[in-house]
Protein backbone atom coordinates (compact mmCIF):
# COMPACT_ATOMS: atom_id res chain seq x y z
CA UNK A 1 0.00 0.00 0.00
CA UNK A 2 1.24 3.51 -0.84
CA UNK A 3 2.81 5.28 2.18
CA UNK A 4 0.57 8.40 1.85
CA UNK A 5 -2.57 6.25 1.75
CA UNK A 6 -1.39 4.25 4.78
CA UNK A 7 -0.60 7.45 6.68
CA UNK A 8 -4.04 8.83 5.82
CA UNK A 9 -5.73 5.67 7.11
CA UNK A 10 -3.78 5.84 10.38
CA UNK A 11 -4.75 9.49 10.84
CA UNK A 12 -8.40 8.67 10.16
CA UNK A 13 -8.31 5.80 12.67
CA UNK A 14 -6.73 8.11 15.28
CA UNK A 15 -9.36 10.75 14.59
CA UNK A 16 -12.11 8.24 15.27
CA UNK A 17 -10.42 7.45 18.59
CA UNK A 18 -10.29 11.18 19.48
CA UNK A 19 -13.97 11.60 18.60
CA UNK A 20 -14.81 8.61 20.78
CA UNK A 21 -12.87 10.18 23.71
CA UNK A 22 -14.59 13.52 23.08
CA UNK A 23 -17.99 11.84 23.28
CA UNK A 24 -17.14 9.64 26.29
CA UNK A 25 -15.74 12.37 28.56
CA UNK A 26 -17.18 15.63 27.26
CA UNK A 27 -20.39 14.55 25.54
CA UNK A 28 -19.71 16.26 22.18
CA UNK A 29 -20.13 14.52 18.83
CA UNK A 30 -17.63 16.56 16.83
CA UNK A 31 -14.82 19.07 17.15
CA UNK A 32 -15.21 22.77 16.52
CA UNK A 33 -13.38 24.51 13.68
CA UNK A 34 -9.59 24.26 14.12
CA UNK A 35 -9.72 21.87 17.12
CA UNK A 36 -9.36 18.79 14.92
CA UNK A 37 -6.46 20.28 12.93
CA UNK A 38 -4.54 21.20 16.10
CA UNK A 39 -5.16 17.74 17.59
CA UNK A 40 -3.89 16.00 14.45
CA UNK A 41 -0.76 18.15 14.48
CA UNK A 42 0.17 17.63 18.14
CA UNK A 43 -0.71 13.92 17.96
CA UNK A 44 1.76 13.63 15.07
CA UNK A 45 4.47 14.89 17.44
CA UNK A 46 4.75 18.38 15.93
CA UNK A 47 5.32 21.52 17.98
CA UNK A 48 2.10 23.44 17.45
CA UNK A 49 0.78 26.95 18.10
CA UNK A 50 -3.01 27.29 18.26
CA UNK A 51 -4.35 30.82 17.99
CA UNK A 52 -8.01 30.57 18.91
CA UNK A 53 -10.29 33.42 20.01
CA UNK A 54 -11.91 33.33 23.44
CA UNK A 55 -14.49 30.56 23.74
CA UNK A 56 -12.95 28.46 20.96
CA UNK A 57 -12.39 25.42 23.19
CA UNK A 58 -8.60 25.60 23.58
CA UNK A 59 -8.34 23.15 26.50
CA UNK A 60 -9.81 20.25 24.52
CA UNK A 61 -6.94 20.47 22.03
CA UNK A 62 -4.53 19.05 24.63
CA UNK A 63 -6.96 17.17 26.88
CA UNK A 64 -8.39 14.89 24.16
CA UNK A 65 -5.10 13.71 22.55
CA UNK A 66 -3.51 13.19 26.00
CA UNK A 67 -6.29 10.74 26.87
CA UNK A 68 -5.25 8.70 23.81
CA UNK A 69 -1.53 8.72 24.71
CA UNK A 70 0.62 6.93 27.26
CA UNK A 71 1.96 9.23 29.95
CA UNK A 72 1.16 12.57 31.50
CA UNK A 73 0.56 16.04 30.05
CA UNK A 74 2.27 19.00 31.77
CA UNK A 75 0.01 22.06 31.51
CA UNK A 76 1.61 25.45 32.20
CA UNK A 77 -0.79 28.26 33.10
CA UNK A 78 -0.35 31.48 35.13
CA UNK A 79 -3.91 31.60 36.44
CA UNK A 80 -4.13 29.62 39.67
CA UNK A 81 -7.91 30.01 39.95
CA UNK A 82 -8.36 28.66 36.42
CA UNK A 83 -5.87 25.88 37.12
CA UNK A 84 -7.84 24.71 40.15
CA UNK A 85 -11.10 24.99 38.19
CA UNK A 86 -9.80 22.82 35.33
CA UNK A 87 -8.41 20.20 37.72
CA UNK A 88 -11.83 19.97 39.43
CA UNK A 89 -13.63 19.75 36.08
CA UNK A 90 -11.36 16.91 34.94
CA UNK A 91 -11.89 15.03 38.20
CA UNK A 92 -15.66 15.35 37.80
CA UNK A 93 -15.29 13.63 34.43
CA UNK A 94 -13.36 10.78 36.03
CA UNK A 95 -9.96 11.99 34.78
CA UNK A 96 -7.06 12.10 37.27
CA UNK A 97 -5.43 15.54 37.51
CA UNK A 98 -3.43 17.63 39.99
CA UNK A 99 -1.85 21.07 40.28
CA UNK A 100 1.37 22.59 41.67
CA UNK A 101 1.55 26.30 42.47
CA UNK A 102 3.13 28.80 44.87
CA UNK A 103 1.80 28.55 48.40
CA UNK A 104 1.88 24.74 48.60
CA UNK A 105 4.17 23.24 51.22
CA UNK A 106 7.34 21.40 50.24
CA UNK A 107 5.75 18.09 51.29
CA UNK A 108 2.61 18.75 49.25
CA UNK A 109 4.67 19.52 46.14
CA UNK A 110 6.90 16.47 46.67
CA UNK A 111 3.92 14.15 47.11
CA UNK A 112 2.23 15.51 43.96
CA UNK A 113 5.41 15.11 41.90
CA UNK A 114 5.98 11.56 43.16
CA UNK A 115 2.43 10.67 42.16
CA UNK A 116 3.09 12.20 38.72
CA UNK A 117 6.21 10.03 38.30
CA UNK A 118 4.09 6.94 39.06
CA UNK A 119 1.46 8.10 36.53
CA UNK A 120 -1.28 8.63 39.09
CA UNK A 121 -2.47 11.55 36.92
CA UNK A 122 -3.08 12.24 33.23
CA UNK A 123 -2.67 16.00 33.71
CA UNK A 124 -0.33 17.97 35.94
CA UNK A 125 -1.05 21.72 35.98
CA UNK A 126 1.92 23.86 36.95
CA UNK A 127 2.31 27.58 37.54
CA UNK A 128 5.32 28.93 35.60
CA UNK A 129 7.26 29.99 38.70
CA UNK A 130 7.34 26.34 39.90
CA UNK A 131 8.85 25.04 36.63
CA UNK A 132 12.54 25.74 37.14
CA UNK A 133 12.76 24.73 40.80
CA UNK A 134 15.36 21.97 41.34
CA UNK A 135 12.77 19.58 42.78
CA UNK A 136 10.49 19.94 39.75
CA UNK A 137 13.35 19.58 37.25
CA UNK A 138 14.61 16.46 38.99
CA UNK A 139 11.25 14.71 39.29
CA UNK A 140 10.00 15.60 35.81
CA UNK A 141 13.00 13.80 34.25
CA UNK A 142 11.70 10.60 35.85
CA UNK A 143 8.12 11.07 34.61
CA UNK A 144 6.68 9.74 31.35
CA UNK A 145 5.65 13.07 29.82
CA UNK A 146 3.73 12.83 26.54
CA UNK A 147 3.01 16.53 25.94
CA UNK A 148 3.71 20.03 27.27
CA UNK A 149 0.73 22.37 26.90
CA UNK A 150 1.39 26.09 27.38
CA UNK A 151 -1.78 28.08 27.99
CA UNK A 152 -1.76 31.90 27.66
CA UNK A 153 1.43 31.42 25.65
CA UNK A 154 1.63 35.12 24.73
CA UNK A 155 3.06 35.55 28.27
CA UNK A 156 6.40 34.19 26.98
CA UNK A 157 6.85 37.04 24.52
CA UNK A 158 8.51 40.30 25.58
CA UNK A 159 6.50 41.87 22.74
CA UNK A 160 3.24 40.69 24.33
CA UNK A 161 0.90 42.70 26.53
CA UNK A 162 1.27 40.36 29.51
CA UNK A 163 4.92 39.21 29.48
CA UNK A 164 5.96 37.00 32.42
CA UNK A 165 9.67 36.14 32.78
CA UNK A 166 8.84 32.84 34.49
CA UNK A 167 7.46 31.60 31.14
CA UNK A 168 10.98 31.70 29.70
CA UNK A 169 11.79 28.71 31.94
CA UNK A 170 9.64 26.46 29.76
CA UNK A 171 12.60 26.32 27.37
CA UNK A 172 14.63 24.62 30.17
CA UNK A 173 11.98 21.90 30.42
CA UNK A 174 12.21 21.41 26.66
CA UNK A 175 15.93 20.68 26.98
CA UNK A 176 15.17 18.00 29.59
CA UNK A 177 12.42 16.49 27.41
CA UNK A 178 13.67 17.09 23.84
CA UNK A 179 11.31 14.60 22.15
CA UNK A 180 8.11 15.80 23.84
CA UNK A 181 5.95 18.01 21.60
CA UNK A 182 4.77 21.43 22.79
CA UNK A 183 1.28 22.78 22.22
CA UNK A 184 1.18 26.57 22.75
CA UNK A 185 -2.25 28.19 23.02
CA UNK A 186 -3.44 31.78 23.16
CA UNK A 187 -6.55 33.75 22.28
CA UNK A 188 -4.89 36.98 21.19
CA UNK A 189 -1.52 37.67 19.59
CA UNK A 190 -0.17 40.13 17.04
CA UNK A 191 2.03 38.75 14.19
CA UNK A 192 5.27 39.69 15.98
CA UNK A 193 4.08 37.90 19.15
CA UNK A 194 3.12 34.78 17.13
CA UNK A 195 6.67 34.65 15.73
CA UNK A 196 8.24 35.27 19.14
CA UNK A 197 6.21 32.54 20.90
CA UNK A 198 7.54 29.91 18.50
CA UNK A 199 11.13 31.14 18.84
CA UNK A 200 11.02 31.33 22.67
CA UNK A 201 9.54 27.82 22.91
CA UNK A 202 12.22 26.47 20.55
CA UNK A 203 9.79 25.14 17.91
CA UNK A 204 11.56 22.72 15.61
CA UNK A 205 9.77 24.43 12.71
CA UNK A 206 7.07 27.14 12.49
CA UNK A 207 3.64 25.55 12.81
CA UNK A 208 0.66 27.86 13.32
CA UNK A 209 -3.05 27.06 13.27
CA UNK A 210 -5.05 30.24 13.30
CA UNK A 211 -8.74 30.95 13.24
CA UNK A 212 -9.72 34.33 11.83
CA UNK A 213 -10.36 36.94 14.50
CA UNK A 214 -13.44 38.04 12.59
CA UNK A 215 -16.68 37.73 14.59
CA UNK A 216 -19.41 38.22 12.01
CA UNK A 217 -22.22 38.15 14.59
CA UNK A 218 -20.62 40.71 16.91
CA UNK A 219 -21.30 44.43 16.43
CA UNK A 220 -18.57 46.67 17.88
CA UNK A 221 -19.84 50.03 19.09
CA UNK A 222 -18.12 53.06 20.64
CA UNK A 223 -20.35 55.69 22.24
CA UNK A 224 -18.91 59.07 23.16
CA UNK A 225 -21.00 60.13 26.17
CA UNK A 226 -20.83 62.28 29.28
CA UNK A 227 -23.00 60.19 31.64
CA UNK A 228 -21.80 56.61 31.30
CA UNK A 229 -24.11 55.13 33.93
CA UNK A 230 -27.27 56.46 32.24
CA UNK A 231 -26.03 55.24 28.86
CA UNK A 232 -25.35 51.79 30.30
CA UNK A 233 -28.96 51.74 31.49
CA UNK A 234 -30.19 52.70 28.00
CA UNK A 235 -28.13 49.91 26.41
CA UNK A 236 -29.41 47.24 28.81
CA UNK A 237 -33.01 48.42 28.38
CA UNK A 238 -32.61 48.38 24.58
CA UNK A 239 -30.92 44.97 24.23
CA UNK A 240 -32.51 42.14 26.25
CA UNK A 241 -30.47 39.23 27.58
CA UNK A 242 -27.39 38.48 29.65
CA UNK A 243 -24.60 41.03 29.96
CA UNK A 244 -21.08 41.52 31.34
CA UNK A 245 -20.05 45.05 32.33
CA UNK A 246 -16.31 45.67 32.80
CA UNK A 247 -14.88 48.44 35.02
CA UNK A 248 -11.38 49.31 36.23
CA UNK A 249 -11.72 49.07 40.01
CA UNK A 250 -13.47 47.03 42.68
CA UNK A 251 -15.37 49.94 44.20
CA UNK A 252 -17.09 50.72 40.87
CA UNK A 253 -18.31 47.11 40.53
CA UNK A 254 -20.46 47.63 43.63
CA UNK A 255 -21.59 51.15 42.70
CA UNK A 256 -22.77 50.16 39.24
CA UNK A 257 -24.42 46.87 40.28
CA UNK A 258 -26.34 48.81 42.97
CA UNK A 259 -27.34 51.45 40.39
CA UNK A 260 -28.67 48.75 38.02
CA UNK A 261 -30.62 46.97 40.76
CA UNK A 262 -32.26 50.26 41.82
CA UNK A 263 -33.30 50.70 38.18
CA UNK A 264 -34.89 47.27 37.90
CA UNK A 265 -32.05 45.28 36.30
CA UNK A 266 -30.77 42.32 38.34
CA UNK A 267 -27.01 42.68 38.75
CA UNK A 268 -24.15 41.48 40.96
CA UNK A 269 -20.60 42.68 41.35
CA UNK A 270 -17.50 40.50 40.96
CA UNK A 271 -13.77 40.96 41.58
CA UNK A 272 -10.70 38.98 42.65
CA UNK A 273 -10.96 40.09 46.29
CA UNK A 274 -14.17 38.17 46.96
CA UNK A 275 -14.09 34.83 48.78
CA UNK A 276 -14.09 31.79 46.48
CA UNK A 277 -17.49 30.63 47.76
CA UNK A 278 -18.94 34.09 47.04
CA UNK A 279 -17.44 34.17 43.55
CA UNK A 280 -18.70 30.67 42.78
CA UNK A 281 -22.21 31.56 43.96
CA UNK A 282 -22.31 34.77 41.89
CA UNK A 283 -21.00 33.01 38.78
CA UNK A 284 -23.52 30.22 39.24
CA UNK A 285 -26.48 32.62 39.56
CA UNK A 286 -25.35 34.50 36.45
CA UNK A 287 -24.79 31.33 34.42
CA UNK A 288 -28.20 29.97 35.47
CA UNK A 289 -29.96 33.19 34.47
CA UNK A 290 -30.97 34.20 38.02
CA UNK A 291 -28.79 37.30 37.63
CA UNK A 292 -28.88 39.18 34.34
CA UNK A 293 -25.74 41.33 34.64
CA UNK A 294 -22.30 40.77 36.16
CA UNK A 295 -20.38 44.00 36.84
CA UNK A 296 -16.72 43.07 37.14
CA UNK A 297 -13.07 43.94 36.96
CA UNK A 298 -11.07 41.92 34.44
CA UNK A 299 -11.01 39.10 37.05
CA UNK A 300 -14.24 37.80 35.52
CA UNK A 301 -14.31 35.68 32.42
CA UNK A 302 -11.32 33.32 32.49
CA UNK A 303 -12.75 29.86 31.92
CA UNK A 304 -16.33 31.19 31.96
CA UNK A 305 -18.21 29.75 29.01
CA UNK A 306 -21.73 31.16 28.71
CA UNK A 307 -22.78 31.16 25.08
CA UNK A 308 -25.79 33.48 25.13
CA UNK A 309 -24.21 36.74 26.38
CA UNK A 310 -25.88 39.51 24.36
CA UNK A 311 -23.83 42.52 25.45
CA UNK A 312 -20.37 43.18 26.85
CA UNK A 313 -20.00 46.80 27.94
CA UNK A 314 -16.70 48.45 28.87
CA UNK A 315 -17.21 51.47 31.13
CA UNK A 316 -13.47 52.28 31.04
CA UNK A 317 -10.77 51.90 28.41
CA UNK A 318 -8.68 48.69 28.73
CA UNK A 319 -4.86 48.79 28.64
CA UNK A 320 -4.61 47.11 25.25
CA UNK A 321 -6.62 46.03 22.23
CA UNK A 322 -5.59 42.44 23.05
CA UNK A 323 -7.35 42.69 26.42
CA UNK A 324 -10.35 44.44 24.86
CA UNK A 325 -10.73 41.87 22.10
CA UNK A 326 -10.57 39.00 24.57
CA UNK A 327 -13.12 40.53 26.96
CA UNK A 328 -15.45 41.81 24.23
CA UNK A 329 -15.28 38.35 22.64
CA UNK A 330 -17.26 36.88 25.55
CA UNK A 331 -20.39 38.23 23.84
CA UNK A 332 -22.28 36.14 21.31
CA UNK A 333 -20.49 32.81 21.56
CA UNK A 334 -23.77 31.18 20.45
CA UNK A 335 -23.13 32.96 17.11
CA UNK A 336 -26.35 34.97 17.45
CA UNK A 337 -26.22 38.76 17.16
CA UNK A 338 -24.46 40.43 20.10
CA UNK A 339 -22.91 43.79 20.95
CA UNK A 340 -19.52 44.86 22.32
CA UNK A 341 -19.92 48.45 23.51
CA UNK A 342 -17.17 50.80 24.68
CA UNK A 343 -18.32 53.95 26.52
CA UNK A 344 -15.88 56.82 26.03
CA UNK A 345 -15.49 60.47 26.92
CA UNK A 346 -12.69 63.02 26.76
CA UNK A 347 -11.72 62.38 30.39
CA UNK A 348 -10.65 58.84 29.39
CA UNK A 349 -7.73 60.16 27.34
CA UNK A 350 -6.39 62.01 30.41
CA UNK A 351 -6.82 58.85 32.54
CA UNK A 352 -4.94 56.75 29.96
CA UNK A 353 -1.96 59.13 30.02
CA UNK A 354 -1.90 58.95 33.83
CA UNK A 355 -1.99 55.17 33.58
CA UNK A 356 1.38 55.26 31.80
CA UNK A 357 3.06 57.13 34.68
CA UNK A 358 1.32 54.91 37.26
CA UNK A 359 2.39 51.72 35.46
CA UNK A 360 6.00 52.87 35.01
CA UNK A 361 7.18 54.68 38.15
CA UNK A 362 10.69 56.16 38.08
CA UNK A 363 13.50 53.60 38.31
CA UNK A 364 14.61 55.00 41.69
CA UNK A 365 11.12 54.26 43.06
CA UNK A 366 11.27 50.67 41.81
CA UNK A 367 14.66 50.17 43.51
CA UNK A 368 13.26 51.71 46.72
CA UNK A 369 10.41 49.15 46.71
CA UNK A 370 12.92 46.30 46.17
CA UNK A 371 15.02 47.47 49.12
CA UNK A 372 11.90 47.73 51.29
CA UNK A 373 10.92 44.14 50.34
CA UNK A 374 14.24 42.78 51.59
CA UNK A 375 13.82 44.66 54.88
CA UNK A 376 10.15 43.65 55.22
CA UNK A 377 10.95 39.95 54.93
CA UNK A 378 14.31 40.34 56.75
CA UNK A 379 16.34 38.88 53.89
CA UNK A 380 20.04 39.73 53.88
CA UNK A 381 22.00 40.64 50.76
CA UNK A 382 23.15 37.44 49.05
CA UNK A 383 20.39 35.25 50.51
CA UNK A 384 16.69 34.52 49.94
CA UNK A 385 16.89 32.50 46.70
CA UNK A 386 13.52 30.70 46.12
CA UNK A 387 12.13 32.00 49.45
CA UNK A 388 8.31 32.19 49.29
CA UNK A 389 6.23 34.52 51.47
CA UNK A 390 2.55 35.26 51.92
CA UNK A 391 2.40 38.91 50.94
CA UNK A 392 0.02 41.57 52.25
CA UNK A 393 0.65 44.59 50.02
CA UNK A 394 -1.52 46.82 52.23
CA UNK A 395 0.53 46.06 55.34
CA UNK A 396 3.78 46.42 53.35
CA UNK A 397 2.79 49.86 52.03
CA UNK A 398 1.64 51.05 55.45
CA UNK A 399 4.90 50.02 57.16
CA UNK A 400 7.10 51.71 54.54
CA UNK A 401 4.75 54.65 53.76
CA UNK A 402 4.49 53.73 50.07
CA UNK A 403 1.61 54.55 47.66
CA UNK A 404 -0.17 51.28 46.88
CA UNK A 405 -0.74 51.66 43.10
CA UNK A 406 2.84 52.81 42.41
CA UNK A 407 4.12 49.99 44.65
CA UNK A 408 2.10 47.37 42.77
CA UNK A 409 3.46 48.63 39.44
CA UNK A 410 7.00 48.57 40.88
CA UNK A 411 6.51 44.94 41.94
CA UNK A 412 5.36 44.03 38.41
CA UNK A 413 8.46 45.72 36.97
CA UNK A 414 10.70 43.85 39.43
CA UNK A 415 8.98 40.66 38.29
CA UNK A 416 9.59 41.47 34.63
CA UNK A 417 13.23 42.25 35.45
CA UNK A 418 13.61 38.77 36.98
CA UNK A 419 14.00 39.62 40.69
CA UNK A 420 10.71 38.38 42.15
CA UNK A 421 7.50 36.53 41.28
CA UNK A 422 4.15 37.81 42.51
CA UNK A 423 1.28 35.35 42.18
CA UNK A 424 -2.42 36.17 42.19
CA UNK A 425 -4.50 36.00 45.36
CA UNK A 426 -5.30 32.47 46.47
CA UNK A 427 -6.46 30.61 49.54
CA UNK A 428 -3.49 29.60 51.69
CA UNK A 429 -4.13 26.69 54.03
CA UNK A 430 -4.17 27.12 57.81
CA UNK A 431 -0.86 26.35 59.54
CA UNK A 432 0.13 25.12 62.98
CA UNK A 433 3.45 24.85 64.84
CA UNK A 434 3.78 23.53 68.41
CA UNK A 435 5.79 26.10 70.37
CA UNK A 436 6.42 23.72 73.30
CA UNK A 437 8.47 20.54 73.13
CA UNK A 438 6.86 17.09 73.21
CA UNK A 439 7.87 16.45 76.82
CA UNK A 440 6.52 19.81 78.03
CA UNK A 441 3.33 19.32 76.01
CA UNK A 442 2.44 16.16 77.93
CA UNK A 443 3.10 17.85 81.29
CA UNK A 444 0.64 20.68 80.57
CA UNK A 445 -2.91 20.37 81.86
CA UNK A 446 -5.71 20.72 79.28
CA UNK A 447 -9.45 20.06 79.38
CA UNK A 448 -10.78 16.93 77.67
CA UNK A 449 -11.69 18.66 74.40
CA UNK A 450 -8.26 20.24 74.05
CA UNK A 451 -6.58 16.91 74.85
CA UNK A 452 -8.62 15.28 72.06
CA UNK A 453 -7.75 18.06 69.59
CA UNK A 454 -4.02 17.83 70.37
CA UNK A 455 -4.16 14.04 70.02
CA UNK A 456 -5.94 14.21 66.62
CA UNK A 457 -3.56 16.94 65.41
CA UNK A 458 -0.50 14.82 66.20
CA UNK A 459 -2.05 11.72 64.62
CA UNK A 460 -3.11 13.58 61.46
CA UNK A 461 -0.01 15.66 60.65
CA UNK A 462 3.76 15.33 60.84
CA UNK A 463 6.45 17.96 61.39
CA UNK A 464 4.32 19.99 63.79
CA UNK A 465 7.27 20.56 66.17
CA UNK A 466 9.79 21.67 63.53
CA UNK A 467 7.95 23.93 61.09
CA UNK A 468 4.58 25.50 60.39
CA UNK A 469 2.58 22.61 58.91
CA UNK A 470 -0.53 22.95 56.75
CA UNK A 471 -3.70 21.66 58.39
CA UNK A 472 -7.38 21.51 57.49
CA UNK A 473 -9.97 22.53 60.06
CA UNK A 474 -12.58 20.63 58.03
CA UNK A 475 -10.60 17.36 58.27
CA UNK A 476 -10.07 17.81 62.02
CA UNK A 477 -13.77 18.61 62.52
CA UNK A 478 -14.76 15.42 60.71
CA UNK A 479 -12.40 13.27 62.81
CA UNK A 480 -13.48 14.90 66.06
CA UNK A 481 -17.16 15.02 65.06
CA UNK A 482 -17.17 18.75 65.80
CA UNK A 483 -18.11 21.76 63.68
CA UNK A 484 -15.39 23.71 61.89
CA UNK A 485 -16.08 26.68 64.20
CA UNK A 486 -15.46 24.51 67.27
CA UNK A 487 -12.07 23.43 65.90
CA UNK A 488 -11.19 27.06 65.11
CA UNK A 489 -12.16 28.27 68.61
CA UNK A 490 -10.10 25.57 70.37
CA UNK A 491 -7.08 26.26 68.15
CA UNK A 492 -7.33 29.98 69.03
CA UNK A 493 -7.39 29.08 72.76
CA UNK A 494 -4.28 26.88 72.38
CA UNK A 495 -2.57 29.74 70.54
CA UNK A 496 -3.46 32.22 73.34
CA UNK A 497 -2.02 29.76 75.87
CA UNK A 498 1.18 29.72 73.74
CA UNK A 499 0.96 25.98 73.17
CA UNK A 500 0.83 26.44 69.40
CA UNK A 501 1.37 29.09 66.76
CA UNK A 502 -1.80 29.11 64.66
CA UNK A 503 -2.17 30.96 61.33
CA UNK A 504 -5.76 30.61 60.06
CA UNK A 505 -6.41 30.16 56.35
CA UNK A 506 -6.53 33.45 54.53
CA UNK A 507 -6.72 34.83 51.04
CA UNK A 508 -3.35 36.19 50.05
CA UNK A 509 -0.94 36.57 47.15
CA UNK A 510 2.50 34.97 47.39
CA UNK A 511 5.82 36.62 46.66
CA UNK A 512 8.88 34.57 45.66
CA UNK A 513 12.48 35.78 45.46
CA UNK A 514 13.67 34.12 42.24
CA UNK A 515 17.27 35.22 42.84
CA UNK A 516 19.35 36.12 45.87
CA UNK A 517 18.74 39.60 47.24
CA UNK A 518 20.96 42.12 45.49
CA UNK A 519 22.63 45.11 47.10
CA UNK A 520 20.64 48.24 46.30
CA UNK A 521 23.35 49.64 44.02
CA UNK A 522 23.35 46.47 41.93
CA UNK A 523 19.62 46.39 41.15
CA UNK A 524 19.38 47.02 37.43
CA UNK A 525 16.33 47.78 35.31
CA UNK A 526 17.65 47.16 31.84
CA UNK A 527 16.51 48.86 28.64
CA UNK A 528 14.62 45.64 27.74
CA UNK A 529 12.85 45.31 31.10
CA UNK A 530 11.92 48.98 31.52
CA UNK A 531 12.43 51.41 28.62
CA UNK A 532 11.38 49.07 25.80
CA UNK A 533 8.40 47.82 27.78
CA UNK A 534 7.33 51.38 28.56
CA UNK A 535 7.52 52.28 24.87
CA UNK A 536 5.42 49.25 23.93
CA UNK A 537 2.89 50.06 26.67
CA UNK A 538 2.56 53.62 25.34
CA UNK A 539 2.07 52.20 21.84
CA UNK A 540 -0.70 49.87 23.08
CA UNK A 541 -2.40 52.72 24.96
CA UNK A 542 -2.28 54.80 21.76
CA UNK A 543 -3.89 51.92 19.82
CA UNK A 544 -6.77 51.83 22.32
CA UNK A 545 -7.26 55.61 22.14
CA UNK A 546 -7.11 55.52 18.33
CA UNK A 547 -9.80 52.82 18.34
CA UNK A 548 -12.04 54.83 20.68
CA UNK A 549 -11.58 58.06 18.71
CA UNK A 550 -11.87 56.49 15.23
CA UNK A 551 -14.60 58.10 13.11
CA UNK A 552 -14.11 56.69 9.60
CA UNK A 553 -12.80 53.10 9.57
CA UNK A 554 -14.98 50.09 10.43
CA UNK A 555 -14.37 48.97 14.05
CA UNK A 556 -13.97 45.33 13.03
CA UNK A 557 -11.42 46.28 10.33
CA UNK A 558 -9.38 48.27 12.89
CA UNK A 559 -9.23 45.25 15.24
CA UNK A 560 -8.52 42.72 12.50
CA UNK A 561 -5.74 44.90 11.10
CA UNK A 562 -4.16 45.13 14.58
CA UNK A 563 -4.00 41.33 14.68
CA UNK A 564 -2.47 41.10 11.22
CA UNK A 565 -5.55 40.43 9.08
CA UNK A 566 -5.41 42.79 6.11
CA UNK A 567 -7.73 43.35 3.13
CA UNK A 568 -10.88 42.71 5.17
CA UNK A 569 -14.33 44.06 4.34
CA UNK A 570 -16.34 46.51 6.46
CA UNK A 571 -18.59 44.62 8.89
CA UNK A 572 -21.73 46.64 8.13
CA UNK A 573 -22.82 46.41 11.80
CA UNK A 574 -20.55 48.66 13.89
CA UNK A 575 -21.48 52.25 14.72
CA UNK A 576 -19.20 53.62 11.99
CA UNK A 577 -20.61 51.35 9.28
CA UNK A 578 -24.18 52.17 10.33
CA UNK A 579 -23.38 55.89 10.33
CA UNK A 580 -22.03 55.58 6.79
CA UNK A 581 -25.17 53.75 5.70
CA UNK A 582 -27.26 56.61 7.08
CA UNK A 583 -25.32 59.20 5.12
CA UNK A 584 -24.99 57.26 1.85
CA UNK A 585 -27.26 58.92 -0.69
CA UNK A 586 -28.45 57.43 -3.95
CA UNK A 587 -28.30 59.68 -7.03
CA UNK A 588 -32.08 59.79 -7.09
CA UNK A 589 -32.35 60.87 -3.41
CA UNK A 590 -29.56 63.41 -3.88
CA UNK A 591 -31.44 65.11 -6.71
CA UNK A 592 -34.74 65.05 -4.79
CA UNK A 593 -33.09 66.62 -1.71
CA UNK A 594 -31.23 69.23 -3.83
CA UNK A 595 -34.44 70.18 -5.61
CA UNK A 596 -36.35 70.42 -2.30
CA UNK A 597 -33.62 72.68 -0.83
CA UNK A 598 -33.71 74.93 -3.91
CA UNK A 599 -37.50 75.16 -3.81
CA UNK A 600 -37.56 76.01 -0.10
CA UNK A 601 -34.86 78.68 -0.35
CA UNK A 602 -36.41 80.26 -3.47
CA UNK A 603 -39.41 81.15 -1.30
CA UNK A 604 -37.48 82.47 1.75
CA UNK A 605 -34.08 82.56 3.43
CA UNK A 606 -33.83 79.90 6.18
CA UNK A 607 -31.46 78.90 8.97
CA UNK A 608 -29.88 75.44 8.61
CA UNK A 609 -32.09 74.04 11.38
CA UNK A 610 -35.27 75.39 9.81
CA UNK A 611 -34.26 74.14 6.39
CA UNK A 612 -33.48 70.62 7.66
CA UNK A 613 -36.93 70.42 9.27
CA UNK A 614 -38.63 71.33 5.98
CA UNK A 615 -36.93 68.57 3.94
CA UNK A 616 -38.62 65.11 4.28
CA UNK A 617 -35.33 63.12 4.42
CA UNK A 618 -33.02 62.03 7.26
CA UNK A 619 -31.01 64.89 8.73
CA UNK A 620 -27.48 63.50 7.93
CA UNK A 621 -28.41 63.18 4.24
CA UNK A 622 -29.90 66.68 4.08
CA UNK A 623 -26.81 68.16 5.77
CA UNK A 624 -24.56 66.34 3.32
CA UNK A 625 -26.40 67.84 0.33
CA UNK A 626 -26.40 71.31 1.96
CA UNK A 627 -22.60 71.07 2.34
CA UNK A 628 -22.24 69.97 -1.28
CA UNK A 629 -24.40 72.87 -2.52
CA UNK A 630 -22.40 75.35 -0.40
CA UNK A 631 -19.06 73.99 -1.64
CA UNK A 632 -20.24 74.28 -5.24
CA UNK A 633 -21.66 77.80 -4.91
CA UNK A 634 -25.30 76.79 -5.34
CA UNK A 635 -26.38 78.22 -1.97
CA UNK A 636 -24.68 80.72 0.32
CA UNK A 637 -24.92 82.07 3.84
CA UNK A 638 -26.26 85.60 4.47
CA UNK A 639 -25.02 88.05 7.09
CA UNK A 640 -27.97 86.97 9.24
CA UNK A 641 -26.61 83.35 9.29
CA UNK A 642 -29.35 82.19 6.96
CA UNK A 643 -29.07 80.28 3.69
CA UNK A 644 -30.24 81.59 0.33
CA UNK A 645 -30.07 80.36 -3.25
CA UNK A 646 -27.36 81.97 -5.40
CA UNK A 647 -28.19 83.61 -8.71
CA UNK A 648 -26.33 80.81 -10.50
CA UNK A 649 -28.59 78.23 -8.88
CA UNK A 650 -31.68 80.28 -9.76
CA UNK A 651 -30.57 80.39 -13.37
CA UNK A 652 -29.70 76.70 -13.24
Secondary structure, DSSP 8 states (H G I E B T S, - for coil): --HHHHHHHHHHHHHHHHHHHIIIII--SS--TTHHHHHHHHHTT--EEEE--TTS-TTHHHHHHHHTSSSEEEEE-S-HHHHHHHHHHHHHTT--EEEE-TT--HHHHHHHHHHHHTT--SEEEE-HHHHTSHHHHHHHHHS-EEEEEETTGGGG-TTSTT--GGGGGHHHHHHHTTTS-EEEEES---HHHHHHHHHHTT-SS--EEE-----TTEEEEEEE-S-HHHHHHHHHHHS-SEEEEE-SSHHHHHHHHHHHHHTT--EEEE-TTS-HHHHHHHHHHHHTTS-SEEEE-TTS-TT---TTEEEEEESS--S-HHHHHHHHTTS-TTSS-EEEEEEE-HHHHHHHHHHHHHHS--HHHHHHHHHHHHHHTT--TT--TT-EEEE-HHHHHHHHT--HHHHHHHHHHHHHTTSEEE---EEE-EEEEE-S-HHHHHHS---HHHHHHHHHHHHH-S-TTTS-EEE-HHHHHHHHT--HHHHHHHHHHHHHTTSEEEE--EEEEEEEESS----GGG----IIIIIHHHHHHHHHHHHHHHHHH--SS-HHHHHHHHTT--S----S-SHHHHHHHHH---HHHHHHHHHHHHHHHHH--B-HHHHHHHSSS-HHHHHHHHHHHHHTTSEEE-TTS-EEE-HHHHH-
